Amino acid sequence: MARFGRQARVKRAWDELSEADREVLLNQARERREQQAQRDARFVDAYSHRLIK
């Protein structure tokens, strides 16, 4: 029970960010995920061509 009480008091950095800062971080994360998905797709495409040949 004490552990839950301590967690309730801990303030997270995310909670202290402004709405604009949160939006920037979320957009950056979204862009990184999209870039990673594109890299993964290129890798799968290149690897699948190797398997076909």
C-alpha positions in Angstrom: 0.0 0.0 0.0 2.9 2.4 0.8 4.3 1.9 -2.7 1.0 2.9 -4.3 0.9 6.0 -2.1 4.4 7.0 -3.2 3.6 6.5 -6.8 0.6 8.8 -6.5 2.9 11.6 -5.2 5.6 11.2 -7.9 5.4 13.9 -10.6 6.3 13.0 -14.0 8.2 15.2 -16.5 5.3 14.6 -19.0 2.9 16.2 -16.6 5.0 19.4 -16.4 5.2 19.9 -20.2 3.1 22.4 -21.9 0.5 21.3 -24.4 2.7 22.6 -27.3 5.8 20.7 -26.0 3.7 17.5 -25.7 2.5 17.9 -29.3 6.0 18.3 -30.5 7.2 15.2 -28.8 4.2 13.2 -30.0 4.9 14.4 -33.6 8.5 13.5 -33.4 7.7 10.0 -32.1 5.1 9.6 -34.9 7.7 10.6 -37.5 10.3 8.2 -36.1 7.7 5.3 -36.2 6.9 6.2 -39.8 10.5 6.3 -40.8 11.2 3.0 -39.1 8.2 1.4 -40.9 9.6 2.7 -44.2 13.1 1.3 -43.4 11.5 -2.0 -42.4 9.5 -2.1 -45.6 12.6 -1.5 -47.8 14.5 -4.2 -45.9 11.7 -6.7 -46.3 11.4 -5.8 -50.0 15.1 -6.2 -50.6 15.3 -9.5 -48.6 12.3 -10.9 -50.4 14.0 -10.3 -53.8 17.0 -12.2 -52.6 14.8 -15.2 -51.6 13.0 -15.2 -54.9 16.2 -15.3 -57.0 
